[in-house]
Amino acid sequence: MAEFDHDYWQRHWQQAHRDGPGRAPNPYLIGETSGLVPGTALDAGCGAGAEAIWLASHGWQVTAADIAPEAFARAASERVRWVEADLTVWQPGMRFDLVTTHYAHPAMPQSAFYDRISGWVAPGGTLLIVGHLHTSEATGHGHHPPAEASVTLADITAGLDGTEWDVVTAREHLRTVTGPGGQAVPLHDVVVRATRRA
């Protein structure tokens, strides 16, 4: 079982930086937020910051938080507030117009993490979750995510109380990414976008 703690993620991002340049922002972020009016945003588990930088370049006031400072050590944007934080205990001290997370795996059950970050969405704001869909196949990263790092669509939507949330997007998607050695590999995703009722 993977231990998704500070040391795990520091090692992960040190290796990623040795392997080459950063990636493009997640395509679901672009598709799901392009129609939103920019405001305050939190990228929870921001990794190397591609999504945070994209949001900032499109007018959002972005806070990007990750447990491993190595993740965003090379992120070259002064328009983003970078925060080293353990998201299992950190409190942002405010609510955001957009809270988004992309494949973040904290040291807590995945569904509990989503429930935690959903509390940081302001009334009328948006929650966007992009996660690994639990399947028997390896991910585009070339490994099988452990069960605690995977979710189903039902897992996420069941955690969104219908009296508080309007689910706008709820879908599973298979896309092809370039893996190690330039090999095309499938990536099974689950995408949920919801609006907190004002």
FIKOLZA-1660 file (N, C-alpha, C; in steps of 0.1 Angstrom, whole numbers, plus 5000, padded with zeros to 4 digits):
% residues 198
   i   px   py   pz ch aa at
   1 5008 4988 5000  A  M  N
   1 5000 5000 5000  A  M CA
   1 5009 5012 5000  A  M  C
   2 5006 5022 4992  A  A  N
   2 5013 5034 4991  A  A CA
   2 5010 5043 5003  A  A  C
   3 5021 5049 5008  A  E  N
   3 5019 5059 5019  A  E CA
   3 5020 5073 5013  A  E  C
   4 5009 5080 5011  A  F  N
   4 5010 5092 5004  A  F CA
   4 5013 5104 5013  A  F  C
   5 5025 5103 5019  A  D  N
   5 5029 5113 5029  A  D CA
   5 5039 5123 5022  A  D  C
   6 5044 5132 5030  A  H  N
   6 5054 5142 5025  A  H CA
   6 5065 5136 5018  A  H  C
   7 5072 5126 5024  A  D  N
   7 5084 5120 5018  A  D CA
   7 5081 5113 5004  A  D  C
   8 5069 5106 5004  A  Y  N
   8 5065 5100 4991  A  Y CA
   8 5064 5110 4980  A  Y  C
   9 5057 5121 4983  A  W  N
   9 5055 5131 4972  A  W CA
   9 5067 5139 4969  A  W  C
  10 5076 5141 4978  A  Q  N
  10 5089 5148 4975  A  Q CA
  10 5097 5139 4966  A  Q  C
  11 5098 5126 4968  A  R  N
  11 5105 5117 4959  A  R CA
  11 5098 5116 4945  A  R  C
  12 5085 5116 4945  A  H  N
  12 5078 5116 4933  A  H CA
  12 5081 5128 4924  A  H  C
  13 5081 5140 4930  A  W  N
  13 5083 5152 4922  A  W CA
  13 5098 5154 4918  A  W  C
  14 5107 5149 4927  A  Q  N
  14 5121 5150 4923  A  Q CA
  14 5124 5141 4911  A  Q  C
  15 5118 5129 4910  A  Q  N
  15 5119 5121 4899  A  Q CA
  15 5112 5127 4886  A  Q  C
  16 5101 5132 4888  A  A  N
  16 5094 5139 4877  A  A CA
  16 5102 5150 4871  A  A  C
  17 5108 5158 4879  A  H  N
  17 5116 5169 4874  A  H CA
  17 5128 5164 4867  A  H  C
  18 5134 5153 4871  A  R  N
  18 5145 5147 4864  A  R CA
  18 5141 5142 4851  A  R  C
  19 5129 5137 4850  A  D  N
  19 5124 5130 4838  A  D CA
  19 5121 5140 4826  A  D  C
  20 5120 5153 4829  A  G  N
  20 5117 5162 4818  A  G CA
  20 5108 5173 4822  A  G  C
  21 5104 5181 4812  A  P  N
  21 5095 5193 4814  A  P CA
  21 5082 5189 4820  A  P  C
  22 5075 5199 4825  A  G  N
  22 5062 5197 4831  A  G CA
  22 5051 5195 4820  A  G  C
  23 5040 5191 4824  A  R  N
  23 5029 5187 4815  A  R CA
  23 5020 5199 4813  A  R  C
  24 5011 5198 4803  A  A  N
  24 5001 5208 4800  A  A CA
  24 4990 5207 4811  A  A  C
  25 4982 5217 4813  A  P  N
  25 4971 5217 4822  A  P CA
  25 4961 5206 4818  A  P  C
  26 4954 5200 4828  A  N  N
  26 4945 5190 4826  A  N CA
  26 4934 5194 4816  A  N  C
  27 4930 5187 4806  A  P  N
  27 4920 5191 4796  A  P CA
  27 4906 5193 4803  A  P  C
  28 4903 5185 4813  A  Y  N
  28 4890 5187 4820  A  Y CA
  28 4889 5200 4827  A  Y  C
  29 4900 5205 4832  A  L  N
  29 4900 5218 4839  A  L CA
  29 4896 5229 4828  A  L  C
  30 4902 5229 4817  A  I  N
  30 4900 5239 4806  A  I CA
  30 4885 5238 4802  A  I  C
  31 4880 5226 4799  A  G  N
  31 4867 5224 4795  A  G CA
  31 4856 5227 4805  A  G  C
  32 4859 5225 4817  A  E  N
  32 4848 5227 4828  A  E CA
  32 4848 5241 4834  A  E  C
  33 4859 5248 4832  A  T  N
  33 4860 5261 4839  A  T CA
  33 4860 5273 4829  A  T  C
  34 4861 5270 4816  A  S  N
  34 4862 5281 4806  A  S CA
  34 4850 5290 4806  A  S  C
  35 4838 5285 4810  A  G  N
  35 4826 5293 4810  A  G CA
  35 4823 5300 4824  A  G  C
  36 4832 5298 4834  A  L  N
  36 4830 5304 4847  A  L CA
  36 4836 5318 4847  A  L  C
  37 4830 5326 4856  A  V  N
  37 4835 5340 4858  A  V CA
  37 4847 5338 4868  A  V  C
  38 4859 5343 4864  A  P  N
  38 4870 5342 4873  A  P CA
  38 4868 5349 4887  A  P  C
  39 4873 5342 4897  A  G  N
  39 4872 5347 4910  A  G CA
  39 4884 5342 4918  A  G  C
  40 4882 5337 4930  A  T  N
  40 4892 5331 4938  A  T CA
  40 4892 5316 4935  A  T  C
  41 4903 5310 4935  A  A  N
  41 4904 5295 4932  A  A CA
  41 4915 5289 4941  A  A  C
  42 4912 5276 4945  A  L  N
  42 4922 5268 4952  A  L CA
  42 4924 5256 4943  A  L  C
  43 4937 5253 4941  A  D  N
  43 4941 5240 4934  A  D CA
  43 4946 5232 4946  A  D  C
  44 4938 5222 4950  A  A  N
  44 4942 5213 4961  A  A CA
  44 4950 5201 4957  A  A  C
  45 4962 5201 4961  A  G  N
  45 4972 5190 4956  A  G CA
  45 4976 5194 4943  A  G  C
  46 4982 5206 4942  A  C  N
  46 4985 5212 4929  A  C CA
  46 4996 5206 4921  A  C  C
  47 5004 5197 4927  A  G  N
  47 5015 5192 4920  A  G CA
  47 5024 5202 4914  A  G  C
  48 5028 5201 4901  A  A  N
  48 5038 5210 4895  A  A CA
  48 5031 5223 4891  A  A  C
  49 5018 5224 4893  A  G  N
  49 5012 5237 4891  A  G CA
  49 5006 5241 4878  A  G  C
  50 5005 5231 4869  A  A  N
  50 5001 5234 4855  A  A CA
  50 4987 5240 4855  A  A  C
  51 4978 5234 4864  A  E  N
  51 4964 5239 4864  A  E CA
  51 4963 5253 4871  A  E  C
  52 4971 5254 4882  A  A  N
  52 4971 5267 4889  A  A CA
  52 4976 5279 4880  A  A  C
  53 4986 5276 4872  A  I  N
  53 4992 5286 4863  A  I CA
  53 4982 5289 4852  A  I  C
  54 4975 5279 4847  A  W  N
  54 4965 5281 4836  A  W CA
  54 4954 5290 4842  A  W  C
  55 4949 5287 4854  A  L  N
  55 4938 5295 4860  A  L CA
  55 4942 5309 4862  A  L  C
  56 4954 5311 4867  A  A  N
  56 4959 5325 4869  A  A CA
  56 4960 5333 4856  A  A  C
  57 4964 5326 4846  A  S  N
  57 4966 5332 4833  A  S CA
  57 4952 5336 4826  A  S  C
  58 4941 5330 4832  A  H  N
  58 4928 5333 4828  A  H CA
  58 4920 5341 4838  A  H  C
  59 4927 5349 4846  A  G  N
  59 4921 5359 4855  A  G CA
  59 4917 5354 4869  A  G  C
  60 4920 5342 4872  A  W  N
  60 4916 5337 4886  A  W CA
  60 4927 5342 4896  A  W  C
  61 4923 5344 4908  A  Q  N
  61 4932 5346 4919  A  Q CA
  61 4935 5333 4926  A  Q  C
  62 4946 5327 4924  A  V  N
  62 4948 5313 4927  A  V CA
  62 4957 5311 4939  A  V  C
  63 4952 5302 4948  A  T  N
  63 4961 5296 4958  A  T CA
  63 4963 5281 4954  A  T  C
  64 4976 5277 4954  A  A  N
  64 4979 5264 4950  A  A CA
  64 4986 5257 4961  A  A  C
  65 4980 5246 4966  A  A  N
  65 4986 5239 4978  A  A CA
  65 4990 5225 4975  A  A  C
  66 5002 5222 4981  A  D  N
  66 5007 5208 4979  A  D CA
  66 5015 5205 4991  A  D  C
  67 5016 5192 4995  A  I  N
  67 5024 5188 5006  A  I CA
  67 5039 5188 5003  A  I  C
  68 5043 5187 4991  A  A  N
  68 5057 5186 4987  A  A CA
  68 5061 5199 4980  A  A  C
  69 5069 5207 4986  A  P  N
  69 5074 5219 4979  A  P CA
  69 5082 5216 4966  A  P  C
  70 5088 5204 4965  A  E  N
  70 5095 5200 4953  A  E CA
  70 5086 5200 4941  A  E  C
  71 5073 5198 4944  A  A  N
  71 5063 5198 4933  A  A CA
  71 5063 5211 4925  A  A  C
  72 5062 5222 4932  A  F  N
  72 5061 5235 4925  A  F CA
  72 5074 5243 4926  A  F  C
  73 5085 5236 4928  A  A  N
  73 5098 5243 4929  A  A CA
  73 5101 5250 4916  A  A  C
  74 5097 5245 4905  A  R  N
  74 5100 5250 4892  A  R CA
  74 5088 5258 4886  A  R  C
  75 5078 5259 4893  A  A  N
  75 5066 5267 4888  A  A CA
  75 5069 5281 4887  A  A  C
  76 5069 5286 4875  A  A  N
  76 5073 5300 4872  A  A CA
  76 5062 5310 4870  A  A  C
  77 5054 5312 4881  A  S  N
  77 5043 5322 4880  A  S CA
  77 5042 5329 4894  A  S  C
  78 5044 5342 4893  A  E  N
  78 5043 5350 4905  A  E CA
  78 5028 5354 4908  A  E  C
  79 5019 5350 4898  A  R  N
  79 5005 5353 4900  A  R CA
  79 4998 5343 4908  A  R  C
  80 5005 5332 4912  A  V  N
  80 4999 5322 4921  A  V CA
  80 5005 5322 4935  A  V  C
  81 4996 5321 4945  A  R  N
  81 5001 5319 4958  A  R CA
  81 5004 5305 4961  A  R  C
  82 5016 5301 4963  A  W  N
  82 5020 5287 4965  A  W CA
  82 5021 5284 4980  A  W  C
  83 5015 5274 4984  A  V  N
  83 5014 5270 4998  A  V CA
  83 5018 5256 5000  A  V  C
  84 5028 5254 5009  A  E  N
  84 5032 5240 5013  A  E CA
  84 5022 5236 5024  A  E  C
  85 5014 5226 5022  A  A  N
  85 5004 5223 5032  A  A CA
  85 5000 5208 5031  A  A  C
  86 4998 5202 5042  A  D  N
  86 4992 5189 5043  A  D CA
  86 4977 5190 5043  A  D  C
  87 4971 5187 5032  A  L  N
  87 4957 5189 5030  A  L CA
  87 4948 5181 5039  A  L  C
  88 4953 5171 5046  A  T  N
  88 4945 5164 5056  A  T CA
  88 4943 5171 5069  A  T  C
  89 4951 5182 5071  A  V  N
  89 4949 5190 5084  A  V CA
  89 4949 5205 5081  A  V  C
  90 4953 5209 5070  A  W  N
  90 4954 5224 5067  A  W CA
  90 4940 5230 5066  A  W  C
  91 4939 5242 5070  A  Q  N
  91 4927 5250 5069  A  Q CA
  91 4930 5263 5061  A  Q  C
  92 4924 5265 5050  A  P  N
  92 4927 5277 5042  A  P CA
  92 4923 5290 5048  A  P  C
  93 4914 5290 5057  A  G  N
  93 4910 5302 5063  A  G CA
  93 4900 5311 5055  A  G  C
  94 4895 5305 5044  A  M  N
  94 4886 5312 5036  A  M CA
  94 4879 5302 5027  A  M  C
  95 4868 5307 5020  A  R  N
  95 4862 5299 5010  A  R CA
  95 4865 5304 4996  A  R  C
  96 4864 5296 4986  A  F  N
  96 4868 5299 4972  A  F CA
  96 4856 5298 4962  A  F  C
  97 4857 5306 4952  A  D  N
  97 4847 5305 4941  A  D CA
  97 4849 5292 4933  A  D  C
  98 4861 5287 4933  A  L  N
  98 4864 5274 4926  A  L CA
  98 4874 5266 4935  A  L  C
  99 4871 5254 4938  A  V  N
  99 4880 5245 4944  A  V CA
  99 4882 5233 4934  A  V  C
 100 4894 5230 4930  A  T  N
 100 4896 5220 4921  A  T CA
 100 4908 5211 4925  A  T  C
 101 4907 5198 4921  A  T  N
 101 4918 5189 4925  A  T CA
 101 4919 5179 4913  A  T  C
 102 4931 5175 4910  A  H  N
 102 4934 5166 4898  A  H CA
 102 4943 5155 4903  A  H  C
 103 4938 5143 4905  A  Y  N
 103 4945 5131 4908  A  Y CA
 103 4953 5133 4921  A  Y  C
 104 4948 5141 4930  A  A  N
 104 4955 5143 4943  A  A CA
 104 4952 5130 4952  A  A  C
 105 4963 5125 4958  A  H  N
 105 4962 5113 4967  A  H CA
 105 4968 5117 4980  A  H  C
 106 4960 5122 4990  A  P  N
 106 4965 5125 5003  A  P CA
 106 4965 5112 5012  A  P  C
 107 4971 5114 5024  A  A  N
 107 4972 5103 5033  A  A CA
 107 4959 5101 5041  A  A  C
 108 4948 5100 5034  A  M  N
 108 4935 5098 5039  A  M CA
 108 4926 5091 5029  A  M  C
 109 4915 5085 5032  A  P  N
 109 4906 5079 5022  A  P CA
 109 4902 5090 5011  A  P  C
 110 4902 5086 4999  A  Q  N
 110 4899 5095 4988  A  Q CA
 110 4886 5102 4990  A  Q  C
 111 4875 5095 4993  A  S  N
 111 4862 5101 4995  A  S CA
 111 4862 5111 5006  A  S  C
 112 4870 5108 5017  A  A  N
 112 4870 5118 5028  A  A CA
 112 4878 5131 5024  A  A  C
 113 4887 5129 5015  A  F  N
 113 4895 5141 5010  A  F CA
 113 4885 5150 5002  A  F  C
 114 4877 5144 4994  A  Y  N
 114 4868 5152 4986  A  Y CA
 114 4858 5159 4994  A  Y  C
 115 4853 5152 5005  A  D  N
 115 4844 5158 5014  A  D CA
 115 4850 5170 5021  A  D  C
 116 4863 5168 5025  A  R  N
 116 4870 5179 5032  A  R CA
 116 4871 5191 5023  A  R  C
 117 4876 5190 5011  A  I  N
 117 4878 5201 5002  A  I CA
 117 4865 5208 4997  A  I  C
 118 4854 5200 4997  A  S  N
 118 4842 5205 4993  A  S CA
 118 4837 5216 5003  A  S  C
 119 4841 5215 5015  A  G  N
 119 4838 5225 5025  A  G CA
 119 4844 5238 5023  A  G  C
 120 4854 5239 5014  A  W  N
 120 4861 5251 5011  A  W CA
 120 4855 5259 4999  A  W  C
 121 4844 5254 4994  A  V  N
 121 4837 5261 4983  A  V CA
 121 4827 5271 4988  A  V  C
 122 4828 5283 4983  A  A  N
 122 4819 5294 4987  A  A CA
 122 4805 5291 4982  A  A  C
 123 4794 5297 4988  A  P  N
 123 4781 5296 4982  A  P CA
 123 4781 5301 4968  A  P  C
 124 4775 5294 4959  A  G  N
 124 4775 5298 4945  A  G CA
 124 4788 5294 4938  A  G  C
 125 4797 5288 4945  A  G  N
 125 4810 5284 4939  A  G CA
 125 4810 5270 4933  A  G  C
 126 4821 5266 4927  A  T  N
 126 4822 5254 4919  A  T CA
 126 4832 5245 4926  A  T  C
 127 4829 5232 4926  A  L  N
 127 4838 5221 4930  A  L CA
 127 4841 5213 4917  A  L  C
 128 4854 5211 4914  A  L  N
 128 4858 5203 4902  A  L CA
 128 4867 5192 4907  A  L  C
 129 4863 5180 4906  A  I  N
 129 4871 5168 4910  A  I CA
 129 4875 5160 4897  A  I  C
 130 4887 5158 4895  A  V  N
 130 4892 5149 4885  A  V CA
 130 4900 5138 4892  A  V  C
 131 4896 5125 4891  A  G  N
 131 4902 5115 4898  A  G CA
 131 4905 5103 4889  A  G  C
 132 4912 5093 4895  A  H  N
 132 4915 5081 4888  A  H CA
 132 4902 5072 4890  A  H  C
 133 4897 5067 4879  A  L  N
 133 4886 5058 4880  A  L CA
 133 4891 5044 4884  A  L  C
 134 4885 5038 4894  A  H  N
 134 4891 5024 4898  A  H CA
 134 4887 5014 4887  A  H  C
 135 4897 5009 4881  A  T  N
 135 4896 4998 4871  A  T CA
 135 4907 4987 4874  A  T  C
 136 4906 4976 4866  A  S  N
 136 4916 4966 4868  A  S CA
 136 4928 4969 4860  A  S  C
 137 4928 4979 4851  A  E  N
 137 4939 4982 4842  A  E CA
 137 4948 4993 4848  A  E  C
 138 4961 4993 4844  A  A  N
 138 4970 5003 4848  A  A CA
 138 4966 5017 4843  A  A  C
 139 4971 5027 4850  A  T  N
 139 4968 5041 4846  A  T CA
 139 4978 5045 4836  A  T  C
 140 4977 5057 4831  A  G  N
 140 4986 5063 4822  A  G CA
 140 5000 5065 4828  A  G  C
 141 5000 5064 4841  A  H  N
 141 5013 5066 4848  A  H CA
 141 5021 5053 4849  A  H  C
 142 5015 5042 4843  A  G  N
 142 5021 5029 4842  A  G CA
 142 5020 5021 4854  A  G  C
 143 5011 5024 4863  A  H  N
 143 5009 5015 4875  A  H CA
 143 4994 5015 4878  A  H  C
 144 4991 5005 4887  A  H  N
 144 4977 5004 4892  A  H CA
 144 4976 5012 4905  A  H  C
 145 4967 5023 4905  A  P  N
 145 4966 5030 4917  A  P CA
 145 4960 5021 4928  A  P  C
 146 4964 5022 4940  A  P  N
 146 4958 5014 4951  A  P CA
 146 4944 5018 4952  A  P  C
 147 4936 5009 4958  A  A  N
 147 4922 5012 4960  A  A CA
 147 4919 5025 4967  A  A  C
 148 4927 5029 4977  A  E  N
 148 4924 5041 4984  A  E CA
 148 4927 5054 4976  A  E  C
 149 4934 5052 4964  A  A  N
 149 4937 5064 4955  A  A CA
 149 4927 5064 4944  A  A  C
 150 4918 5055 4943  A  S  N
 150 4908 5054 4932  A  S CA
 150 4894 5056 4937  A  S  C
 151 4886 5061 4928  A  V  N
 151 4872 5064 4931  A  V CA
 151 4863 5059 4920  A  V  C
 152 4850 5059 4923  A  T  N
 152 4840 5057 4912  A  T CA
 152 4832 5069 4912  A  T  C
 153 4824 5071 4901  A  L  N
 153 4815 5082 4899  A  L CA
 153 4805 5082 4911  A  L  C
 154 4800 5071 4914  A  A  N
 154 4790 5070 4925  A  A CA
 154 4796 5074 4938  A  A  C
 155 4809 5071 4941  A  D  N
 155 4816 5075 4953  A  D CA
 155 4815 5090 4955  A  D  C
 156 4818 5097 4944  A  I  N
 156 4819 5112 4945  A  I CA
 156 4805 5118 4946  A  I  C
 157 4796 5114 4937  A  T  N
 157 4783 5120 4937  A  T CA
 157 4775 5117 4950  A  T  C
 158 4777 5105 4956  A  A  N
 158 4770 5102 4968  A  A CA
 158 4774 5111 4979  A  A  C
 159 4786 5117 4979  A  G  N
 159 4791 5126 4989  A  G CA
 159 4786 5140 4988  A  G  C
 160 4779 5143 4977  A  L  N
 160 4774 5157 4975  A  L CA
 160 4759 5157 4978  A  L  C
 161 4756 5163 4989  A  D  N
 161 4742 5164 4994  A  D CA
 161 4734 5172 4984  A  D  C
 162 4723 5166 4979  A  G  N
 162 4715 5172 4969  A  G CA
 162 4708 5185 4974  A  G  C
 163 4707 5187 4987  A  T  N
 163 4702 5199 4992  A  T CA
 163 4712 5211 4992  A  T  C
 164 4725 5207 4990  A  E  N
 164 4735 5217 4990  A  E CA
 164 4742 5219 4976  A  E  C
 165 4741 5209 4968  A  W  N
 165 4749 5209 4956  A  W CA
 165 4740 5206 4944  A  W  C
 166 4743 5212 4933  A  D  N
 166 4738 5209 4920  A  D CA
 166 4749 5203 4911  A  D  C
 167 4748 5190 4908  A  V  N
 167 4758 5184 4900  A  V CA
 167 4756 5188 4885  A  V  C
 168 4767 5194 4880  A  V  N
 168 4766 5199 4866  A  V CA
 168 4772 5188 4856  A  V  C
 169 4783 5182 4860  A  T  N
 169 4790 5172 4852  A  T CA
 169 4793 5160 4861  A  T  C
 170 4790 5148 4856  A  A  N
 170 4793 5136 4863  A  A CA
 170 4796 5126 4852  A  A  C
 171 4808 5123 4849  A  R  N
 171 4811 5114 4838  A  R CA
 171 4824 5106 4840  A  R  C
 172 4824 5095 4834  A  E  N
 172 4836 5087 4833  A  E CA
 172 4842 5088 4819  A  E  C
 173 4855 5088 4818  A  H  N
 173 4861 5091 4805  A  H CA
 173 4874 5083 4803  A  H  C
 174 4876 5078 4791  A  L  N
 174 4888 5071 4788  A  L CA
 174 4895 5080 4778  A  L  C
 175 4908 5084 4781  A  R  N
 175 4916 5091 4771  A  R CA
 175 4929 5085 4770  A  R  C
 176 4937 5089 4760  A  T  N
 176 4950 5083 4758  A  T CA
 176 4960 5094 4761  A  T  C
 177 4970 5090 4768  A  V  N
 177 4981 5099 4772  A  V CA
 177 4994 5092 4768  A  V  C
 178 5005 5100 4767  A  T  N
 178 5018 5095 4764  A  T CA
 178 5025 5091 4776  A  T  C
 179 5028 5078 4777  A  G  N
 179 5035 5073 4789  A  G CA
 179 5050 5072 4787  A  G  C
 180 5056 5065 4796  A  P  N
 180 5071 5063 4795  A  P CA
 180 5075 5058 4782  A  P  C
 181 5086 5063 4776  A  G  N
 181 5091 5059 4764  A  G CA
 181 5082 5063 4752  A  G  C
 182 5073 5072 4754  A  G  N
 182 5064 5077 4743  A  G CA
 182 5053 5068 4739  A  G  C
 183 5051 5058 4748  A  Q  N
 183 5040 5048 4745  A  Q CA
 183 5026 5054 4748  A  Q  C
 184 5017 5052 4739  A  A  N
 184 5003 5056 4742  A  A CA
 184 4996 5046 4751  A  A  C
 185 4991 5052 4762  A  V  N
 185 4985 5043 4772  A  V CA
 185 4971 5049 4776  A  V  C
 186 4961 5041 4780  A  P  N
 186 4948 5046 4784  A  P CA
 186 4948 5051 4798  A  P  C
 187 4941 5062 4800  A  L  N
 187 4939 5068 4813  A  L CA
 187 4924 5069 4816  A  L  C
 188 4919 5062 4826  A  H  N
 188 4905 5061 4830  A  H CA
 188 4903 5072 4840  A  H  C
 189 4894 5082 4837  A  D  N
 189 4892 5093 4846  A  D CA
 189 4877 5093 4850  A  D  C
 190 4875 5100 4862  A  V  N
 190 4862 5103 4866  A  V CA
 190 4862 5118 4868  A  V  C
 191 4852 5125 4863  A  V  N
 191 4851 5140 4863  A  V CA
 191 4838 5144 4869  A  V  C
 192 4838 5152 4880  A  V  N
 192 4826 5157 4886  A  V CA
 192 4828 5172 4888  A  V  C
 193 4818 5179 4883  A  R  N
 193 4817 5194 4886  A  R CA
 193 4804 5197 4893  A  R  C
 194 4804 5204 4904  A  A  N
 194 4792 5207 4911  A  A CA
 194 4792 5221 4916  A  A  C
 195 4780 5227 4917  A  T  N
 195 4779 5241 4922  A  T CA
 195 4772 5241 4935  A  T  C
 196 4778 5248 4945  A  R  N
 196 4772 5249 4958  A  R CA
 196 4761 5259 4957  A  R  C
 197 4749 5255 4962  A  R  N
 197 4738 5264 4962  A  R CA
 197 4740 5276 4971  A  R  C
 198 4736 5288 4966  A  A  N
 198 4738 5300 4974  A  A CA
 198 4729 5301 4986  A  A  C
% end
